[in-house]
Amino acid sequence: MGRENKDSKDKGDKNKLTHPHDATFKKTFGDIEIARDVIEKNLPEDILEYIQIETLKKLDGSFISEQLKESFSDIIYGVNINGREAYISILFEHKSYKDKLTIFQVTRYIIDIWSKIIEGGKKELPIVVPIVVYHGKEKWNYKNDISELIPGYENLPEYLKERTPILKHDIINIRRYSEKDIERYQPLTRMIIRSFKYIFDEEDKLIESLLVSVDEVADTIPDEKLHIMVEILLIYYSSANKELTEEAIINKIRKLEGKGEKIMTILELRELRGLEKGLERGLEQGLEQGLEKGMEQGLEKGLEKGKIEGKVATVMKILAKKFRTLPSDVEALISGLEMDSLDLIIDNIFELEKLEDLLGLLKENEK
């Protein structure tokens, strides 16, 4: 699969990703809450006792060498183990097929990390805990230590075994996960794991899993974070499946009667925030009013007024979704705003926690 496309944007990018699995892995498993959840659910409990998980932090950069970039993508976290510096690396197996040489590649990866540590002037090696995440179509049936590649290793005398470096990795095989396995994780992690699990399955199954996940996670994380994650996954789905465009995904969700209420709210706000619907409505209203007043004010003035009225309607709908109800004096205030003030509200909608914040924002803008 290869590396993440550097030209792909983070939030709000509608373009398809060149390497969707890789790029989405970096955006999702790079979230420290998801990474911590994955680590805590997959390392043995007796090992977790030695790890000061509260020290977990994402490290900048990558330790993947040029030779390994076609095999893995990595996200590396620093953590203290028994009070000493250590690394926990989450490695994403790009290939959609199983690879017997994965353990050899992981071994090279660990050696690369140690080499860079030594080259940096240190004389002690940190512990490196590698976790390989696999979601390919084929069944993974290889061992997770390098003895797999040494014929007759088990029958070798101890002298030879002691002189053969045996490194191991943990494996998270998402494709083999049952729903019970997935439910062990926090809601946000479930949404990401389901997406990787079902990305090669039928479209309806993938979308159904997204609806279930959004319902589970909606009340557990801030709205803005949920919206960003949904945005990432929509881009991922449409990039990994050429037939499944974002428009097709949205249309499928809209056809599910009685389902997907929460995600529809997200999608509507996504459209509103991008002014896609607001602009269209504004232009239509402007054209109608321009034609009606024609001789009086002219088409240009009508269009401009229509744009403002369309955006007023957009802002009203966003605020109503966020605060449930709007007092009449607030509605009157919004109706009299100019375009720049309406844009200001849309740009800052996620920072507004109460209506007083909205009024403060508008007063500050007047200064």
N, C-alpha and C positions, 0 to 999 in steps of 0.2 A: 504493500500500500504506500509506504513512503512517509514523508514528513508533512507537517501542517502547511497549508498554503499561506505564505506570509501576507498575501494580499487580501485574505479574508478578514473581514472586520469582526469586532466583537458583537456589541449589541446593535440590533436593528438592521443588520446586513441582509438584504434579500438575495444576494448572489449565491449561486451554488458553490459548495466547497470542492476544491480539487481532490482532497483526500478526506472525505467526510468522517470516517471512523476515527482516524488519527486526530483530526482537529476537534471533534466532539469529545473525545477522551480527555484531551488537554484542558478543555474548558470546564468539564464536569468533575473529573477526578482531581483537578487542580484546586477545587474548592476544599478548604481545610476541614469543613464539617463533614463532607462526604468521605474524604480520605480517612479521617479519624474513625468514622463509623465502620468503614471497610477494614481498617486495621484491627479495631477492637472485636469485630465479629469473626475474624479469620485467624488471628494468632492464638495459640493455646493460652488458656487462662494462667497457667503457671509461669509462662513467659511474660505475659502482660504485667505480672506483679513486679517484674524487674524494670519495666519501662515507665519512665515518668511522662505519661501521655500528655500532661498539661504543658510540657515543654515543646510539644510538636509544633514545628513551623515549616512552611514551604520555603525551599531554597531556590534562589534564582539560578537560571542556567540549566544545562543538561550535561550528563556524563556519557551520553551516547556518542561513540566514535563513528567516523565515516563508514567503517566496515559494518556497523550494526544498525545503521539508520534504515536499511531496507527490511529489518527484522522487527525492530522495536521502536516504540516511543516511550520516553520515561518522564516521570515526575518524581522528584526526590524531596524527601522531608528530613529535616534534622530533628533529632530527639535525644534525650539523655537516657542512657541505660546504665543503671547502677552508678549514676552521677557522672558518667563519662560520655563524651560526644559519640554519637552513632548515627547511622543513616537507615531510613526505611525507604526503599525505592519501590514505586508501583510501575511496573513495566506492562505496556500494552502490546500484546501479540498482534501485529498488523494483519498477518495473513489469515485468510478465511479458511485455511486448511491446516491440519495438524503438522507439526514439524518435529521430527525426532531430534534434531540438532538444537532445539531450544535451550536445553540445559547447558550445552557447550557455549552457546551465545551468552547465556546468563553468566557463566563462569568468566568469559572474556570481559563482560561488563564490570563485574566485581574487580577484576584485575586492573581494568582501566581506571576505576575509581581510586584504588590503592596507589596506582602509578602517579596519578595527579596529586594525591596527598603527599607522597614522597617528594615529587618534583617541587611541591610548594614549600619544602623545607622541614616538614615534620618527620619524625623518626619513629612514630607509633602509628599503627593501623587501626582505624575505627571498625567497629562491627557494621556489617552491611546486611540488612534483611531484605531480600528481594521477593516481591509478590508479583507473579505473572497473571494478568487478566486476559482470558481467552474467550472469544464469543463466535468462533468459526462454525461452519456447518458440519464439519466432520467430527466424529467422536474422538476425544482426546484419551489415548490409552497408553501414554508413555509415563515412565517414572520421572520423579522430579530431582534426581541426583545423577551425577555424571557416570556412575558405575553402569548405568544403562548402556553406555557406549563402549564399555570394556568387556569383550567376550570372556565368559568364565570368571568374572571378578569374584564371585562368591566362593569359588574353589581355590583362589590364590592363597599362598601362605601369608601369614601376618606380616612378615618382613616386607613383602611386595605391597601389601595393602597400605602399610604405614608410609610408604614412599609414593603413593598415588594420591594426589590431592582430590578429595571428594567434596565438592560444594553442592549445595541444595537450594531449591527455591520452593516457595509456596505457590499453589496454582488456584486461581478462582475461575472455574469453568462455568461461565454464565449460562451457556446453552443447556447445561444439565440441571440448572436450578428449577426446582418446583416452586409453586406459589408459596408453599410453606417455608421454603428456604428464603425466599425474597422477603417474607413478612418479618424475618429476624431483624431487618434493617430499619432505620428511621425512614419516615415517609419520603423525604427528598431523595435519599439514596435509592429507595425502591423505584422511584420514577425513572432514574437514570439506568438502573440495572434492567428494568423491563424493556427500556428502549433498545439497549444492546442485545437483549435476549431475542426480541421479536423483530428486529430490523430486517431479517431475511425471510420472515414469514408473510402470510397473506396480509394485505393492507388493512382489512377490517380488524384483524386481530391486533395489529400494531396500534391502531387508533383507539380500539377498545381499551387496551392497556394504558394508554395515555389518559383517557377519561377517568379510569379507576384511580390512577396515580394522582391526578390533579385534585380529585375529591378528597383523597387521603391527606394531601400535603397542604391544602388551601389555608387551613387555620393554624398551621404550625410554623410558618416562616413569613417574613414581611412580604407584602404584595409585590413590591418592586423586584425582589429576588425571584419570586415565583414567575413573574412575567418574563424576566430575563431567561430563566431556565426553559420556559415554554418556547420562547423565541429561538433559543439554541436548538431545541429538539425539532421544531418545525423545519428549520433550515437543514438539519441533519437528515430528516426523513426524505425531504424532497431532493437532497443531494445524493443520498444513497440509492434512491429509486427514481429513475428518470421519469417514470410514468406518474409518480405521486408528487405532483406539484403542490405548492402551498395552497393554491386556490382549490385544488381537488380535495386536499385534506380538510379544509374549512367547509367545503360543500358537503363532504361526507358527515362531518360532525353535525352540521345543521339539519341533516335529514334524520338524525337519531331522535325520535320523539321521546320526550321524557328523560333524556340522558344528556349529560354534558352541559348542564346549566352553568356550572362554575367556569368551565373553560370557555363557554360562549361569552361570558362576561369579560374574560381576559381578552378574547379575540376582538370583541367589540371595542374595548378600551384601547387595544393595540391599534386598531384602525382609526379610532377617533384621535388618539394621541399623534398619530402620523398625519392627521388631517386629510386622510384619503377620502373619507365620507364627507367630512365637513367642507372641504373645498368644492367637491362635486355639488353638494347641496347649495353652497353659497353661489356658485356660478349659475346654477339653474334658477335660483330665486332672483339673482341679479338680472338675468336675462328677462324673466317674466316681468319684473317691476320696471325694467328699462323699456320694454315694449309698451307696457300700460301707460307709462308716463311720457314715453317717446318725445313728443314735441315739447313737453314741459321741462324735463331735466336732461334728457338725452340718455342714450344707451350706456354710455360710460359711467355716469353717476349711478344709474340703476344697478349696474354690475357691481360696483364698489359697495353699495349699500347691501346688496344681496350677499356678498362675501362676508360682510360684518354680521349680518343676521344669521347666516349659516354657521359662522363660528360661535356666535352667542348660543345657538342651539346646541352646538357641540360641547361648549363649556358647561352649559346647564346639565346636559346628560351625564358628563363626567362627574360633576360635583354631586349630582343626585345619587349616582352609584356609590360614591365614596362616603357621603354623609347621610344617605337615606332620604332626608327631607331638607328643603331649603326654605327659610323664612321668606315671606313676601318682600321684605325690605332688601334682602340679599338678591333676590331675583330681579328686583327693580334696579339695583346697583349694577348687576352684570349686564342687563339690557342696555344700559347707557354707556358701556365701556367702548373705547376705541380698539383698533386692531392690535396695537402693541401690548395693551394691558391684557387682552384676551390670550395672546401668545404667551405672555408671562405666566398666566395661571396654568396653562397647559404644560409649560416647561417645568413648573415647580409642583405639579399635582401630587407627586409622591412624598414631598416634604411637608405637605399640609396635613397636620394631625387633627385640627379642629377649625371651625369657621373663623375663630378669632385670628388664626394664623393667616387665613385668606385676606381678612381686612387689613392686617398688619403689612402683608406683602404689597397690597395696592397702595396703602399710605406711603410706604417706603419708596415706591416707584414714582410717586408724585413729587418727591423732593428733588 
